[in-house]
């Protein structure tokens, strides 16, 4: 099965909703590099950060979108 190369990941949608990597980092009080690591796929947001992203973006991207491995019900 082919991967849809146009499909955005949850973190890419969060970055876009915030207005960019630096804007998301500023909303969360973290570094640009931390958000860049998520986008590059080197790390993932912690469950606590996933909740913070959901709150900062008013649920446009949810904790469930970001960390289904933790929050999947």
QUIQUI-V665039 format. One record per pair of residues at least 4 apart in sequence whose ideal C-beta (glycine too) atoms are under 7 Angstrom apart, sorted by the first residue. I is the first residue (numbers start at 1). J is the second residue. Records with the same first field share a line. If there is no record, write none. Layout:
# QUIQUI-V665039
I: J + J
This chain:
# QUIQUI-V665039
8: 12 + 13
10: 14 + 61 + 65 + 66
11: 15 + 38 + 39 + 66
12: 16 + 39
13: 17 + 61
14: 18 + 24 + 53 + 57 + 61
15: 20 + 21 + 24 + 35 + 39
17: 57 + 60 + 61
18: 23 + 24 + 27 + 57
19: 23
21: 25 + 32 + 35 + 36 + 39
22: 26 + 32
23: 27
24: 28 + 35
25: 30 + 31 + 32 + 34 + 35
27: 56
28: 49 + 52 + 53 + 56
30: 34 + 35
32: 36
33: 37
35: 39
36: 40
37: 42 + 43
38: 43 + 44 + 45
44: 67
45: 49 + 50 + 53 + 66 + 67
47: 51 + 67 + 70
48: 52
49: 53
50: 54 + 63 + 66 + 67
51: 55 + 63
52: 56
53: 57 + 61 + 66
54: 59 + 61 + 62 + 63
57: 61
61: 65 + 66
63: 67 + 71
64: 68 + 71 + 72
67: 71
68: 72
